[in-house]
Amino acid sequence: MQVTVLEILKDDVQDNESGKWLYVLLTAPMWVDSGEWIEKYQKFLIFLPDAMPVFDFEG
């Protein structure tokens, strides 16, 4: 998933995992688990667990 973080909203706990809510802009299209194709430049609210590795592939 390639996104630009627009805003870091708040710390929270979801399903017993600590993390942060982020407001992001999708910067590349992608397929999701439901089989739906999502075009780039859509905005989403996502929960990012603290334990999830994040890689910066910006060149």
N, C-alpha and C positions, 0 to 999 in steps of 0.2 A: 504494500500500500504506500503510495507516494502522496504526502500531504504537506501543506504549509500550515503551521500552527498560527491561527489568528488571535487566539486569546486563551490563556490558562485560567480556568474558572475557579475551581476549588478542590481541596483535598477531600476524599471521601473513602468509604469502605463499601465494596460491592462483592457479594458472594464470599465473604470473609477475606477479601484481598484489599489491602490499602492501595490507593492510587490517586490519580488526578483526573478531573473532567476537563477536556480540551474542546475548543471550538476550532474546527479545521476546515481547510479548503482542499479538496481532492485535486491533485495536480497531474494525474494520469488516469485514464479510464481503467476499469477493472471489472472482472466477473466476481460475483458474490456467491456464497454457498447455495442460495436459492436458485442459481442459474441465471439471475438477472444481470444485465450489462449496465453498468453505471458510467455515465459520461463524466469527463473531467470538469472541473470548475464548479462542482456542487459543494455546498457547505453541510457539515455534519457535526453533531455533538457526540463525542466518543469518550469512553472511560479507558484510561491507560493505567494498568496495574504497575506499581513500583517495580515489581520483579521482572517485567517484560523488557528484554533488551531492545534498545533503540539504536539504529545505525544511520549515520548521516552520509548519504551518497551524493551530496552536492558536489559538483565539479567545478 
